[in-house]
């Protein structure tokens, strides 16, 4: 029986090679696909396995390519949310235009500029061509397609409305990214101002204050300094003499935070603080509610069973407090009860949200009502970001002015005493 040498990708996208016995090349391809591999090349031993001699330049280029393939940890394995959103919308448009799924994937693989997504699309096309379902193929790439994506596609396949589900996914990703960008924009301004304030404070304390300290020692002749001036000088000496200890303490605190944030109890405490934090707590709560209602509404509308939809929503909630509330909702629905009581008992969701979900459940229009709540809270997040930005601007300006002003006043107080003394002598 003929033997065939092959190079193929496994379900995780890792390249492997070997030899397989088969009656023909097509039979060898079939055996590989049944084993879960996606063949890249296959040739009968002695006929196609030998490589022609190459020029030194080509051989060196091939060696570089081989090195690149064999070091997978150096390769990027994820893509940007915007890239995935564009792929989803393009695929939905092609399928809606009448192209078969396999043909649509082939078209997108040829024009995709992102190398990671391009390779994933090629693997998806090979998997579908080998007889696998689209949702199963997506499940083989968890770094790219999360459970929300895979389960919605699976529901679309079962309902025969794959293009509609893909369009909903694209819209969901667009709105989720829009909300995320707004929240990041709200956090960006105070962080920048805070960093500038710290840099200015460090510069004044390390370079300016010590020079004034030397001037005061010469001109005051050992006389006591004003309390505010002495406090600033002590702070300057502390930073200069114990800079390594301060940096070490900051590093320890960061590591401690990282360790705490990896435990379930620690995540719960941190997420609870985020929801109750002044200024930013309200924004975090509204964005979390928007994500919860939109995710659940989109899943149920796409045909995903309510219990499965709640599980997926819990995993993508982004906040442990919200996730715990969703877990209680899941248990309640599993027992045949309403979803309103556990939501209300959690204390996380405002009365307006509870009332709208209650009305949607009673009228049998829960998915539509969830999406309406999401739209309302999208506007709430937008308004909260605008209000927060307008409020933070004067607060941060005043904060920066107080820091710089305090140091300036502290340095000028002894000068005033010196000038007054000189005038008295004359």
C-alpha atoms as one frame of an Amber mdcrd trajectory, in Angstrom:
protein
   0.000   0.000   0.000   1.406   3.467  -0.903   2.732   5.694   1.853   2.073
   9.461   1.872   4.028  12.168   3.653   1.849  14.991   4.963   2.001  18.350
   6.712  -1.194  19.245   8.596  -2.638  21.476  11.327  -4.386  20.080  14.387
  -7.514  21.566  15.998  -5.385  24.087  17.923  -3.636  25.298  14.783  -0.307
  23.595  15.594   1.609  22.178  12.637   2.593  18.512  12.556   3.946  16.110
   9.935   4.102  12.368   9.418   3.495   9.415   7.109   0.212   7.642   6.459
  -0.686   4.533   4.433  -3.624   4.858   2.021  -4.902   3.532  -1.300  -4.815
   6.983  -2.893  -4.102  10.627  -2.143  -7.836  11.339  -1.674  -8.077   8.409
   0.734  -5.147   9.830   2.706  -6.850  13.248   2.860 -10.025  11.635   4.156
  -8.177   9.729   6.871  -6.432  12.876   8.064  -9.670  14.882   8.222 -11.430
  12.093  10.109  -8.568  12.215  12.624  -9.180  15.933  13.192  -6.296  17.269
  11.086  -6.428  19.962   8.414  -3.958  18.965   5.631  -1.710  21.652   4.172
   0.256  19.412   1.807   0.419  15.699   1.008   2.578  13.718  -1.423   3.419
  10.085  -2.075   6.802   9.059  -0.730   9.468   9.121  -3.401   7.423  11.265
  -5.776   6.744  14.554  -4.092   8.564  14.512  -0.826  11.957  15.496  -2.140
  12.748  19.176  -2.128  14.633  20.646  -5.059  17.945  22.306  -4.358  17.575
  25.956  -3.606  19.829  28.907  -3.900  21.527  30.013  -0.661  19.190  33.018
  -0.406  16.085  30.874  -0.790  17.426  28.266   1.600  18.128  30.957   4.186
  14.627  32.379   3.692  13.104  28.930   4.110  15.134  28.400   7.274  13.810
  31.665   8.692  10.251  30.585   7.909  10.836  27.200   9.566  12.171  28.899
  12.699   9.105  31.145  12.774   6.768  28.168  12.600   8.547  26.197  15.295
   8.433  28.981  17.915   4.668  29.389  18.480   4.973  31.367  21.729   6.495
  34.257  19.767   3.448  34.468  17.498   0.390  36.579  18.200  -2.647  34.375
  18.859  -5.410  36.917  19.405  -7.031  39.632  17.331  -8.564  43.012  18.056
 -12.330  43.151  18.751 -12.749  45.517  15.804 -11.112  42.976  13.454 -13.482
  40.241  14.636 -16.457  42.582  14.284 -15.549  43.396  10.669 -15.104  39.686
   9.848 -18.493  38.852  11.379 -20.317  41.554   9.451 -18.582  40.675   6.175
 -19.409  36.975   6.556 -23.047  37.795   7.370 -23.269  40.020   4.283 -21.817
  37.310   2.009 -24.164  34.613   3.339 -27.133  36.980   3.108 -26.181  37.642
  -0.542 -26.574  33.923  -1.291 -22.986  32.635  -1.063 -22.505  29.257   0.655
 -20.670  29.353   3.972 -17.567  27.625   2.609 -17.363  29.990  -0.352 -17.778
  33.003   1.962 -14.942  31.811   4.205 -12.706  31.267   1.167 -13.383  34.783
  -0.107 -12.668  36.353   3.294  -9.464  34.332   3.790  -8.043  35.760   0.555
  -8.677  39.390   1.497  -8.047  39.291   5.268  -4.993  41.463   6.143  -4.626
  40.206   9.730  -2.322  37.128   9.590  -3.787  35.516  12.716  -7.392  35.793
  11.567  -6.390  34.769   8.037  -4.950  31.494   9.338  -8.015  30.916  11.508
 -10.387  31.475   8.557  -8.406  28.996   6.455  -8.679  26.433   9.271 -12.420
  27.097   9.553 -12.879  26.588   5.816 -10.933  23.307   5.898 -12.933  22.092
   8.885 -16.259  22.914   7.227 -15.089  21.302   3.993 -14.214  18.178   5.990
 -17.801  17.885   7.201 -17.688  19.723  10.524 -20.300  22.295  11.534 -19.385
  25.959  11.625 -20.017  26.251  15.375 -17.812  23.217  16.108 -15.067  24.740
  13.973 -15.347  28.043  15.867 -15.119  26.160  19.172 -11.635  24.988  18.185
 -10.371  28.587  18.453 -11.402  29.767  21.962  -8.834  32.591  21.925 -10.687
  34.196  19.010 -14.327  33.128  19.446 -15.758  33.100  22.972 -18.681  30.983
  24.187 -21.152  33.751  23.397 -20.045  33.762  19.758 -20.001  29.964  19.387
 -23.402  29.382  21.006 -25.111  32.110  18.991 -23.730  30.619  15.760 -24.885
  27.175  16.897 -28.391  28.522  17.504 -28.340  30.183  14.074 -27.322  26.910
  12.422 -30.104  24.977  14.137 -32.689  27.623  13.243 -31.479  28.115   9.680
 -30.882  31.833  10.265 -27.084  31.946  10.400 -26.814  35.235   8.473 -29.311
  36.913  10.847 -27.418  35.691  13.917 -24.108  36.889  12.475 -25.625  40.333
  11.871 -26.837  40.413  15.480 -23.373  39.384  16.629 -21.776  42.188  14.622
 -24.237  44.731  16.064 -23.636  43.368  19.561 -19.856  43.710  19.145 -20.186
  47.242  17.755 -22.330  48.438  20.659 -20.195  46.656  23.269 -17.055  48.258
  21.819 -18.764  51.650  21.763 -19.653  51.390  25.455 -16.120  50.227  26.305
 -14.588  53.152  24.422 -16.801  55.603  26.295 -15.810  54.178  29.684 -12.112
  54.197  28.735 -12.439  57.807  27.558 -13.969  58.762  30.916 -11.053  57.141
  32.787  -8.375  58.525  30.471  -8.550  62.208  31.464  -8.195  61.839  35.262
  -5.413  59.272  34.861  -3.425  61.609  32.606  -3.891  64.555  34.986  -2.931
  62.378  37.955   0.252  61.204  36.213   1.166  64.806  35.354   0.554  65.852
  38.968   2.801  63.061  40.271   5.586  63.966  37.818   5.422  67.665  38.754
   5.329  66.851  42.458   8.326  64.510  42.183  10.311  67.092  40.173   9.654
  69.858  42.706  10.437  67.686  45.719  13.588  66.091  44.287  15.209  69.019
  42.444  13.700  72.359  43.564  12.981  71.987  47.276  16.555  70.869  48.237
  18.004  74.035  46.654  15.651  76.219  48.678  16.508  74.225  51.800  20.179
  75.148  51.342  19.263  78.823  50.803  17.126  78.895  53.965  19.913  77.293
  56.025  22.359  80.002  54.940  20.062  83.003  55.284  18.071  82.091  58.408
  21.067  80.970  60.405  19.369  78.016  62.047  16.078  79.766  62.843  13.011
  77.475  62.801  11.109  77.240  59.529   7.327  77.605  59.202   5.439  74.350
  59.786   4.258  74.070  56.172   7.785  74.637  54.844   9.241  72.069  57.213
   6.607  69.552  56.156   7.483  70.004  52.465  11.224  69.714  53.194  10.657
  66.535  55.235   8.644  65.089  52.337  11.472  65.978  49.942  14.082  64.305
  52.167  11.881  61.232  52.507  11.603  60.812  48.750  15.320  61.438  48.149
  16.625  59.203  50.925  14.093  56.375  50.671  13.257  56.284  46.971  14.123
  52.588  46.638  11.918  51.689  49.615   9.028  53.710  48.164   9.368  52.055
  44.747   9.654  48.648  46.416   6.505  49.309  48.451   4.598  50.256  45.297
   5.786  47.069  43.567   4.749  44.977  46.597   1.304  46.598  46.609   0.883
  45.909  42.882   1.922  42.267  43.330  -0.375  41.937  46.339  -3.248  43.382
  44.306  -2.524  40.930  41.478  -2.503  38.008  43.916  -5.755  39.094  45.552
  -7.419  39.676  42.186  -6.743  36.038  41.229  -8.776  34.642  44.129 -12.552
  34.368  43.966 -13.047  36.254  47.226 -10.585  38.948  46.176 -12.292  39.467
  42.815 -15.640  39.741  44.574 -14.318  42.405  46.969 -12.644  44.395  44.169
 -15.728  44.248  41.931 -17.937  45.281  44.851 -15.686  48.290  45.480 -15.873
  49.188  41.775 -19.670  49.315  41.960 -19.630  51.467  45.126 -16.705  53.743
  44.256 -17.496  57.478  44.233 -17.913  59.070  40.809 -16.940  55.921  38.856
 -19.194  53.433  40.679 -22.378  54.615  38.982 -20.729  54.434  35.560 -19.443
  50.902  36.237 -22.881  49.763  37.399 -24.654  51.171  34.335 -22.167  49.688
  31.875 -22.425  46.280  33.620 -26.231  46.340  33.453 -26.080  47.333  29.784
 -23.738  44.421  29.021 -25.873  41.925  30.984 -29.185  42.865  29.379 -27.754
  43.120  25.861 -25.934  39.784  26.084 -28.915  37.916  27.522 -31.374  39.584
  25.157 -29.222  38.853  22.101 -28.739  35.205  23.074 -32.413  34.513  23.770
 -33.507  36.367  20.618 -31.104  34.214  18.593 -32.694  31.019  19.891 -30.305
  30.007  22.672 -32.190  28.292  25.554 -32.666  30.568  28.563 -30.624  28.440
  31.006 -27.718  28.148  28.584 -28.006  31.870  27.817 -27.799  32.692  31.538
 -24.659  30.548  31.901 -22.983  32.332  28.995 -24.079  35.735  30.298 -22.653
  34.930  33.723 -19.256  34.052  32.211 -19.157  37.265  30.161 -20.569  39.583
  32.864 -17.190  41.162  33.653 -18.137  41.734  37.295 -18.302  39.053  39.999
 -21.188  40.743  41.853 -23.284  40.796  38.667 -22.194  37.209  37.904 -23.370
  36.021  41.360 -26.744  37.671  40.772 -27.022  35.903  37.386 -26.187  32.572
  39.069 -29.134  33.055  41.432 -31.338  33.910  38.458 -30.193  30.702  36.753
 -31.077  28.626  39.836 -34.461  30.324  40.084 -35.332  29.707  36.434 -34.129
  26.111  36.736 -36.679  25.593  39.509 -39.402  27.065  37.318 -39.604  30.381
  39.143 -39.413  33.986  37.940 -36.135  35.773  37.202 -37.335  38.980  38.842
 -37.050  37.971  42.528 -33.334  37.044  42.511 -32.500  40.153  40.487 -34.325
  42.310  43.011 -32.758  40.487  45.988 -29.237  41.065  44.648 -29.529  44.817
  45.256 -27.470  45.494  42.141 -30.207  46.264  39.631 -32.257  49.486  39.886
 -36.058  49.297  40.283 -36.597  50.504  36.699 -34.679  47.520  35.312 -36.564
  45.115  37.579 -39.921  46.575  36.499 -39.138  46.399  32.774 -37.907  42.787
  33.014 -41.004  41.904  35.069 -43.283  43.372  32.385 -41.341  41.561  29.642
 -41.635  38.252  31.475 -45.382  38.654  32.049 -46.104  39.633  28.436 -43.839
  36.967  26.916 -41.557  39.598  25.395 -38.553  39.187  27.677 -35.862  39.265
  24.901 -37.284  42.472  23.389 -37.559  44.088  26.824 -33.981  43.146  27.701
 -32.729  44.787  24.510 -34.797  47.897  25.280 -33.222  48.068  28.739 -29.797
  47.765  27.095 -30.597  50.675  24.769 -31.783  52.785  27.691 -28.614  52.058
  29.647 -26.435  52.720  26.615 -27.840  56.252  26.721 -27.377  56.315  30.510
 -23.709  55.375  30.103 -23.304  58.080  27.463 -24.842  60.688  29.772 -22.813
  59.437  32.732 -19.565  59.712  30.768 -20.427  63.260  29.675 -21.360  64.286
  33.208 -18.338  62.614  34.739 -15.956  64.270  32.277 -17.448  67.715  32.907
 -17.219  67.128  36.660 -13.698  65.717  36.674 -12.125  68.526  34.657 -12.491
  71.240  37.341 -11.805  68.743  40.145  -8.499  67.617  38.605  -7.476  71.194
  37.775  -8.123  72.265  41.372  -6.293  69.163  42.625  -3.235  69.992  40.521
  -3.364  73.649  41.592  -3.508  72.687  45.284  -0.462  70.423  44.997   1.694
  72.943  43.155   0.322  75.898  45.125   1.071  74.267  48.476   4.714  73.712
  47.560   5.105  77.247  46.179   3.561  78.820  49.277   5.710  76.634  51.544
   8.857  77.835  49.766   7.883  81.508  49.830   6.915  81.700  53.512  10.578
  81.754  54.726  11.446  84.260  51.999   8.810  86.587  53.366  10.373  86.260
  56.850  13.833  86.954  55.413  12.658  90.047  53.512  10.783  91.319  56.596
  13.925  90.875  58.738  16.085  92.712  56.206  13.629  95.644  56.137  13.638
  95.821  59.935  17.437  96.018  59.973  17.447  98.938  57.558
